[in-house]
Amino acid sequence: MTKQEFQELTQNIVLLDGATGSNLMAAGMPKGVCTEEWVLAHKDVIQNLQRAYVEAGSNIIYAPTFGGNRVSLTMHGLQDRMEEINRTLVSYSREVADAADHKVYVAADITTSGKMMAPAGEMTYETAFEMYQEQIGILKDSGVDLIVAETMINIEETLAAVDAASTVCELPIMCTMTVDADGSIFSGGNAIEAAVSLEAAGADAVGVNCSVGPDQLVSVIRNIKENVSIPVIAKPNAGMPFIDDKGNAVYSMDAPDFAKHVKALIDAGAGIVGGCCGTTPEYIREVAKMIGR
């Protein structure tokens, strides 16, 4: 997908997929394992989930390459399998997208290293840049349509991802930070500052994902929309979770309620919407109905 094709796609509301991790755990993935390695061995689970998202109306599905960077894989002793893991996981999503009865794009999903950025931690801009450059290069060669940097917690690290992408491909890149209800970012700064900086760096769409429910993000989305000229993304959780007696996160918002609140985000300026933790294909189906799909 070219950046021009992405601009044309976003002339209308674009529907993303919903959660991956919470659905994989519901399907039997144990806590504490390397998600990418588990998915590699459970092709049917990820494809059934992504097929359900496509059938619900998703225009873009996220390849399960979230923690596929060298830093994260090294924590599991899997750094030598990095290329195999990323290529294979993209192929799983590519098969689903190519078999769909409507046009579906595959986004290469990347995220934070999980390391604190200097001076608070050991991760420098240069190290992050090299980490993203390596993974994005593999993902581009694997046949993805665009890149998404999601659940980002540091503006500088996200800028490194955008800069790295521009050196290895010309694919569109979407960026979403994880924020509190007031728009503040865990490592400092806020969603508006991040959005403005990322647009200036060349991001094709910016916004927020994870963190909180859609009902708490209306002012954040409105403020981002007022400060950028590129599409705004909202991919919130299914409300705020509570922990049940078995230690599982249970999310408070059902699918119809979620869709109602996502409509408010669209009214506030979001043009690319989906769901994060706690959402399922049912949630995406309700959002699709709400936008008239």
PAKE-558907 format. One record per residue (C-alpha): x, y, z; residue in one letter. Coordinates in steps of 0.02 Angstrom, whole numbers, padded with zeros to 5 digits, always signed. Each point is the difference from the previous one (the first is absolute). Layout:
N
XYZA...
***
This chain:
293
+00000+00000+00000M+00066+00171-00045T-00021+00152+00110K-00116+00072-00132Q-00107-00158+00005E-00007+00016+00189F-00060+00179-00015Q-00137-00057-00119E-00051-00142+00117L-00017+00120+00146T-00122+00113-00091Q-00130-00114+00081N-00003-00077+00174I+00127-00140+00009V-00040-00148+00113L+00145-00087+00086L-00006-00166+00091D-00023-00027+00186G+00108-00077+00136A+00125-00137-00032T+00082-00040+00167G-00157-00013+00109S-00081-00113-00130N+00154-00111-00013L-00002-00023+00189M-00185-00044-00009A+00047-00130-00131A+00127-00081+00115G+00163+00098-00013M+00086-00011+00171P+00057+00156+00092K+00184+00041-00008G+00041-00086-00165V+00070+00087-00153C-00158+00043-00095T+00085-00005-00170E+00070-00174+00031E-00168-00064+00062W-00092+00071-00150V+00130-00077-00116L-00053-00171+00065A-00187+00040+00000H-00034+00061-00176K-00181-00054+00008D-00036+00106+00155V+00066+00164-00073I-00077-00032-00171Q-00171-00042+00073N+00006+00162+00100L+00055+00106-00146Q-00125-00083-00117R-00136+00047+00124A+00060+00180-00001Y-00004+00004-00189V-00176-00072-00001E-00050+00132+00128A+00057+00136-00121G+00183+00042+00037S+00090+00091-00141N+00170-00024+00083I+00062-00145+00106I+00158+00007+00105Y+00128-00137-00032A+00048-00079+00168P+00178+00068-00007T-00026+00117+00150F+00152-00057+00102G+00102-00060-00147G+00144+00122+00020N+00174-00063+00046R-00001+00075+00175V-00163-00083+00051S+00041-00167-00081L+00171-00004+00086T-00092-00003+00167M-00071-00168-00054H+00161-00063-00081G-00080+00010-00172L+00106+00135-00082Q+00076-00122-00125D-00176-00043-00064R-00052+00181-00024M-00016-00004-00189E-00090-00168-00002E-00123+00057+00134I-00044+00165-00083N-00013-00073-00176R-00108-00147+00055T-00117+00105+00107L-00028+00122-00144V-00038-00147-00114S-00138-00058+00119Y-00087+00169-00012S+00035+00017-00186R-00092-00164-00034E-00153+00063+00094V+00000+00170-00086A+00024-00072-00174D-00146-00121+00024A-00120+00137+00056A-00153+00048-00102D+00042+00185+00020H+00166+00092-00010K+00097-00027+00161V+00171+00072+00037Y+00133-00076+00113V+00088+00118+00119A+00168-00052+00071A-00021+00024+00187D+00150+00068+00096I+00013+00068+00177T+00116+00064+00134T+00158-00092+00049S-00063-00002+00179G+00161+00086+00054K+00004+00173+00077M+00073+00133-00113M+00157+00095+00054A+00034+00088+00115P-00126-00098+00106A+00055-00165-00076G+00122-00085-00118E-00094+00018-00165M+00067+00140-00111T-00080+00073-00155Y+00138-00079-00107E-00027-00173+00074T-00189+00013-00023A+00024+00061-00178F+00108-00151-00043E-00123-00119+00086M-00148+00067-00101Y+00099+00011-00161Q+00042-00185+00011E-00177-00058+00039Q-00087+00116-00124I+00119-00055-00138G-00049-00181+00028I-00185+00044+00010L+00006+00100-00161K+00081-00146-00090D-00135-00115+00072S-00138+00086-00098G-00090+00115+00123V-00103+00146-00064D+00042+00126+00136L+00084+00019+00169I-00081+00038+00168V+00098+00047+00156A-00123-00027+00142E-00011+00004+00190T+00149+00119-00002M+00049+00079+00166I+00139+00119-00051N-00005+00135-00133I+00186-00011-00042E-00008-00189-00024E-00151+00021-00114T+00093+00131-00101L+00141-00126-00019A-00125-00124-00073A-00066+00128-00126V+00176+00052-00049D+00055-00181-00017A-00149-00043-00110A+00041+00142-00119S+00174-00072-00030T-00057-00175-00049V-00168+00023-00085C-00128+00121-00068E-00147-00084+00085L-00124+00104+00100P+00030-00002+00188I-00134+00024+00134M+00050+00041+00178C-00102-00017+00159T+00055+00045+00175M-00073-00074+00158T-00063+00139+00112V-00098+00039+00158D-00173+00076-00013A+00077+00175+00008D+00112-00039-00148G+00162-00013+00100S+00131-00127-00054I+00083-00118+00124F+00177+00061-00035S-00044+00184-00011G-00086+00117-00121G-00175-00022-00067N-00096-00066-00149A-00014+00169-00086I+00187+00034+00009E+00034-00175-00064A-00123+00017-00144A+00074+00166-00058V+00179-00067+00010S-00044-00161-00090L-00091+00090-00141E+00152+00112-00023A+00111-00155-00006A-00105-00077-00140G-00131-00108+00085A-00154-00029-00109D-00126-00015+00143A+00013+00026+00188V-00105-00034+00153G-00021-00109+00153V-00027-00183+00042N-00022-00107+00155C+00003+00091+00168S-00182+00041+00035V-00174-00020-00072G-00072+00105-00142P-00109+00098+00120D+00157+00079+00077Q+00086+00052-00162L-00120+00124-00081V+00095+00157+00051S+00168-00081-00040V-00056-00045-00177I-00078+00172-00026R+00160+00087+00055N+00108-00107-00113I-00116+00032-00148K+00012+00188+00028E+00190-00005-00007N+00041-00114-00147V-00050-00013-00182S+00019-00188-00018I-00129-00134+00049P-00027-00032+00185V-00006-00177+00071I-00100-00063+00149A+00022-00183+00054K-00058-00003+00181P-00028-00140+00124N-00172-00070+00040A-00014+00116+00149G+00100-00014+00160M+00043-00175+00061P-00021-00078+00171F+00091-00156+00058I-00111-00150+00038D+00033-00132+00133D+00103-00102-00124K+00116+00146-00038G-00073+00036-00171N-00035+00174-00066A-00186+00023-00034V-00051+00152-00101Y-00152+00103+00046S-00073+00051-00168M-00106-00112-00112D+00004+00010-00190A-00154+00112-00031P+00057+00122+00134D+00177+00000-00072F-00066+00041-00174A-00105+00142+00069K+00152+00078+00081H+00107-00027-00156V-00131+00102-00095K+00037+00143+00120A+00185-00018-00043L-00040+00008-00185I-00104+00155+00031D+00151+00072+00093A+00112-00029-00151G+00059-00180-00004A+00007-00067-00177G+00083-00168+00034I-00080-00104+00138V+00010-00173+00077G+00017-00085+00168G+00139-00050+00118C+00002-00105+00160C-00163-00087+00040G-00078+00024-00171T-00050-00145-00113T-00068-00018-00177P-00173+00036+00072E+00060+00175+00049Y+00066+00033-00175I-00163-00063-00074R-00097+00124+00108E+00113+00143-00053V-00021-00052-00183A-00190+00006+00021K+00013+00169+00084M+00095+00074-00148I-00119-00078-00124G+00105-00143-00068R
***
